[in-house]
Amino acid sequence: MFLLLASFVASLAMTMLVVRSSKVHAHLSMDVDTAGPQKFHTTPVPRIGGVGIVIGVLTGLGVLVAMTPEVGAKGLVLLACGLPAFIEGVREDLTKAISPRRRLAATAVSALLAAWWLDGVIEHTAIPGVDWLVSHYWGAVLLTVFAVAGVANSVNIIDGFNGLASMCAVLILASVGYVGSVVGDPLVTSLALVGAGAVLGFFFWNFPAGLIFLGDGGAYFVGFYVAELAILLLHRNPQVSPMFPLLVCIYPIFETVFSIYRRRFIRAVPPTMPDGIHLHSLVYRRLMRWAVGNRTAKALTRRNSMTSPYLWFLCMFAVLPAVAFWDNTPVLAVFIGLFALIYIVMYWRIVRFKTPRWMVYRRRSRG
């Protein structure tokens, strides 16, 4: 737990420094666009929360090097691999001029580096046909790069409300770390603790007040880190089911897949076009009824933060069975299908104003 504490304190302190000095770098770091389809804040907020997370991870890894040099050195390699994704994301946060394609390409480079330096590749999927692909080295690398870039992008997509993406990342890291400890993998367990502590340090300032955002740098780095640890756990421990990484990350992954389907085949618009009808956006608009019509900053911030717990529970519906049945492929596959069904039904009912009354929060706002 000392690793978690060290990374937490460092991330907490660095994020506080970024928040307190925001007036100095506001012209670069502030998210001043409060009118976009995916914007739910009322005042400009710094969007470079990834800086504190990376510093937290670096600090935790420094402690790990002192405790277990060999394990810590591999952790530093993983951090180095993630820098292309982080740097391009931060460049977007500061300049607002880096295209999504370029950010995804940088994340793919990070995944390639991890495959090369840490041998972190997917070699088994339990999916007919795909297993044939990953039986060839470059096929495994290709699928790994696609998976890592996809998860990183999916974390960026769910980063819409205070605490949503960061707490989901903590839940995923905790589950990966737990399974790592069960199978006796000190590398995965230690790195999961370091990552969870660093993200929690950011979470303290992000939820519920929304004093700082992950930004693209934070979202892409956290997504890369989560995906790589899940892949390393699978690669280093054959007894772990290949369905475990998929189920444990299924919430952000399915949100992305469903969004692509919805935009491309239902709305007939490019899949990359942003919109305001993600599941978390619908929860905000149609379940948080108590603050509808109240435009004060206090009411809107609270409405924003109270949206996230709905999705935390959805994420936990995947994480808990993944932890309970981490070595049972058929059961994990059933829960993947069950999650997809629950998500679709939930989305369908909310979008058609048929949400169960018990899910709608109607407490009268006090302004």
RARA-V253415 format. One record per backbone hydrogen bond with DSSP energy under -1.0 kcal/mol. CO is the residue of the C=O (numbers start at 1). NH is the residue of the N-H. E is the energy in kcal/mol with one decimal. If there is no record, write none. Layout:
# RARA-V253415
co=CO nh=NH e=E
co=CO nh=NH e=E
This chain:
# RARA-V253415
co=1 nh=5 e=-2.4
co=2 nh=6 e=-2.6
co=3 nh=7 e=-2.3
co=4 nh=8 e=-2.1
co=5 nh=9 e=-2.7
co=6 nh=10 e=-2.1
co=7 nh=11 e=-2.3
co=8 nh=12 e=-3.0
co=9 nh=13 e=-2.6
co=10 nh=14 e=-2.5
co=11 nh=15 e=-2.6
co=12 nh=16 e=-2.1
co=13 nh=17 e=-2.1
co=14 nh=18 e=-2.1
co=15 nh=19 e=-2.5
co=16 nh=20 e=-3.1
co=17 nh=21 e=-1.8
co=19 nh=22 e=-1.4
co=21 nh=24 e=-1.5
co=21 nh=25 e=-1.1
co=25 nh=28 e=-1.8
co=25 nh=29 e=-3.0
co=26 nh=30 e=-1.6
co=29 nh=47 e=-2.5
co=30 nh=32 e=-1.0
co=32 nh=34 e=-1.0
co=36 nh=39 e=-1.7
co=45 nh=31 e=-2.9
co=46 nh=213 e=-2.7
co=48 nh=51 e=-1.7
co=49 nh=53 e=-1.4
co=50 nh=54 e=-2.6
co=51 nh=55 e=-2.2
co=52 nh=56 e=-2.3
co=53 nh=57 e=-2.6
co=54 nh=58 e=-2.7
co=55 nh=59 e=-2.4
co=56 nh=60 e=-2.5
co=57 nh=61 e=-2.6
co=58 nh=62 e=-1.9
co=59 nh=63 e=-2.0
co=60 nh=64 e=-2.1
co=61 nh=65 e=-2.6
co=62 nh=66 e=-1.6
co=63 nh=67 e=-1.8
co=64 nh=68 e=-3.8
co=68 nh=72 e=-2.9
co=69 nh=73 e=-2.4
co=70 nh=74 e=-1.5
co=71 nh=75 e=-1.8
co=72 nh=76 e=-2.1
co=73 nh=77 e=-1.8
co=74 nh=78 e=-2.2
co=75 nh=79 e=-2.3
co=76 nh=80 e=-2.4
co=77 nh=81 e=-2.4
co=78 nh=82 e=-1.6
co=80 nh=83 e=-1.1
co=82 nh=86 e=-2.2
co=83 nh=87 e=-3.5
co=84 nh=88 e=-2.1
co=85 nh=89 e=-1.7
co=86 nh=90 e=-2.7
co=87 nh=91 e=-2.4
co=88 nh=92 e=-1.7
co=89 nh=93 e=-2.1
co=90 nh=94 e=-2.2
co=91 nh=95 e=-2.8
co=92 nh=96 e=-2.3
co=99 nh=103 e=-2.0
co=100 nh=104 e=-2.5
co=101 nh=105 e=-2.2
co=102 nh=106 e=-2.1
co=103 nh=107 e=-1.9
co=104 nh=108 e=-2.3
co=105 nh=109 e=-2.0
co=106 nh=110 e=-2.0
co=107 nh=111 e=-2.3
co=108 nh=112 e=-2.4
co=109 nh=113 e=-2.4
co=110 nh=114 e=-2.1
co=111 nh=115 e=-2.3
co=112 nh=116 e=-2.0
co=113 nh=117 e=-3.2
co=114 nh=118 e=-2.1
co=114 nh=120 e=-1.5
co=119 nh=121 e=-1.5
co=127 nh=131 e=-2.1
co=129 nh=133 e=-1.5
co=130 nh=134 e=-2.3
co=133 nh=136 e=-1.4
co=136 nh=140 e=-2.5
co=137 nh=141 e=-2.4
co=138 nh=142 e=-2.4
co=139 nh=143 e=-2.4
co=140 nh=144 e=-2.3
co=141 nh=145 e=-2.8
co=142 nh=146 e=-2.2
co=143 nh=147 e=-2.6
co=144 nh=148 e=-2.9
co=145 nh=149 e=-2.4
co=146 nh=150 e=-2.1
co=147 nh=151 e=-2.6
co=148 nh=152 e=-2.5
co=149 nh=153 e=-2.3
co=150 nh=154 e=-2.2
co=151 nh=155 e=-2.2
co=152 nh=156 e=-1.6
co=153 nh=157 e=-1.7
co=154 nh=158 e=-1.9
co=158 nh=160 e=-2.3
co=161 nh=164 e=-2.0
co=163 nh=167 e=-1.8
co=164 nh=168 e=-1.9
co=165 nh=169 e=-2.2
co=166 nh=170 e=-2.0
co=167 nh=171 e=-2.5
co=168 nh=172 e=-2.3
co=169 nh=173 e=-2.8
co=170 nh=174 e=-2.7
co=171 nh=175 e=-1.9
co=172 nh=176 e=-2.5
co=173 nh=177 e=-2.8
co=174 nh=178 e=-2.2
co=175 nh=179 e=-2.3
co=176 nh=180 e=-2.3
co=177 nh=181 e=-2.0
co=178 nh=182 e=-2.1
co=179 nh=183 e=-2.2
co=180 nh=185 e=-3.3
co=185 nh=189 e=-2.2
co=186 nh=190 e=-2.3
co=187 nh=191 e=-2.5
co=188 nh=192 e=-2.2
co=189 nh=193 e=-1.9
co=190 nh=194 e=-2.3
co=191 nh=195 e=-2.6
co=192 nh=196 e=-2.7
co=193 nh=197 e=-2.4
co=194 nh=198 e=-2.1
co=195 nh=199 e=-2.3
co=196 nh=200 e=-2.3
co=197 nh=201 e=-1.8
co=198 nh=202 e=-1.3
co=199 nh=203 e=-2.7
co=200 nh=204 e=-1.9
co=202 nh=205 e=-1.2
co=202 nh=206 e=-1.4
co=203 nh=207 e=-2.7
co=205 nh=211 e=-1.9
co=206 nh=210 e=-1.1
co=213 nh=49 e=-2.5
co=214 nh=50 e=-1.2
co=214 nh=218 e=-1.3
co=215 nh=219 e=-2.5
co=216 nh=220 e=-2.8
co=217 nh=221 e=-1.9
co=218 nh=222 e=-2.8
co=219 nh=223 e=-2.5
co=220 nh=224 e=-2.4
co=221 nh=225 e=-2.8
co=222 nh=226 e=-2.8
co=223 nh=227 e=-2.4
co=224 nh=228 e=-2.7
co=225 nh=229 e=-2.1
co=226 nh=230 e=-2.0
co=227 nh=231 e=-2.2
co=228 nh=232 e=-2.9
co=229 nh=233 e=-2.4
co=230 nh=234 e=-1.8
co=231 nh=235 e=-3.0
co=232 nh=236 e=-2.6
co=233 nh=237 e=-1.0
co=237 nh=240 e=-2.2
co=241 nh=244 e=-1.6
co=243 nh=247 e=-2.7
co=244 nh=248 e=-2.7
co=245 nh=249 e=-1.3
co=247 nh=250 e=-1.4
co=249 nh=253 e=-1.9
co=250 nh=254 e=-3.3
co=251 nh=255 e=-2.2
co=252 nh=256 e=-1.7
co=253 nh=257 e=-2.5
co=254 nh=258 e=-3.0
co=255 nh=259 e=-1.8
co=256 nh=260 e=-2.4
co=257 nh=261 e=-2.3
co=258 nh=262 e=-3.0
co=259 nh=263 e=-2.6
co=260 nh=264 e=-2.6
co=261 nh=265 e=-2.7
co=262 nh=267 e=-2.3
co=263 nh=269 e=-3.0
co=270 nh=273 e=-1.9
co=278 nh=282 e=-2.2
co=279 nh=283 e=-2.4
co=280 nh=284 e=-1.9
co=281 nh=285 e=-2.2
co=282 nh=286 e=-2.9
co=283 nh=287 e=-1.9
co=283 nh=288 e=-1.2
co=287 nh=289 e=-1.7
co=287 nh=361 e=-2.8
co=289 nh=292 e=-1.4
co=290 nh=365 e=-1.3
co=291 nh=294 e=-1.9
co=296 nh=300 e=-2.4
co=297 nh=301 e=-2.3
co=298 nh=302 e=-2.1
co=299 nh=303 e=-2.5
co=300 nh=304 e=-2.3
co=301 nh=305 e=-2.5
co=302 nh=306 e=-2.4
co=304 nh=307 e=-1.1
co=308 nh=312 e=-2.0
co=309 nh=313 e=-2.0
co=310 nh=314 e=-1.2
co=311 nh=315 e=-2.6
co=312 nh=316 e=-2.6
co=313 nh=317 e=-1.4
co=315 nh=318 e=-1.2
co=315 nh=319 e=-2.2
co=316 nh=320 e=-2.5
co=318 nh=322 e=-1.5
co=319 nh=323 e=-2.1
co=320 nh=324 e=-2.3
co=321 nh=325 e=-2.4
co=325 nh=328 e=-2.0
co=326 nh=241 e=-2.3
co=328 nh=332 e=-2.2
co=329 nh=333 e=-2.4
co=330 nh=334 e=-1.8
co=331 nh=335 e=-2.0
co=332 nh=336 e=-2.0
co=333 nh=337 e=-2.1
co=334 nh=338 e=-2.5
co=335 nh=339 e=-2.5
co=336 nh=340 e=-2.1
co=337 nh=341 e=-2.0
co=338 nh=342 e=-2.5
co=339 nh=343 e=-2.8
co=340 nh=344 e=-2.4
co=341 nh=345 e=-2.6
co=342 nh=346 e=-2.6
co=343 nh=347 e=-2.8
co=344 nh=348 e=-2.9
co=345 nh=349 e=-2.5
co=346 nh=350 e=-2.1
co=347 nh=351 e=-2.8
co=348 nh=352 e=-1.2
co=349 nh=354 e=-3.8
co=350 nh=353 e=-1.6
co=356 nh=359 e=-1.8
co=357 nh=360 e=-1.0
co=361 nh=290 e=-1.7
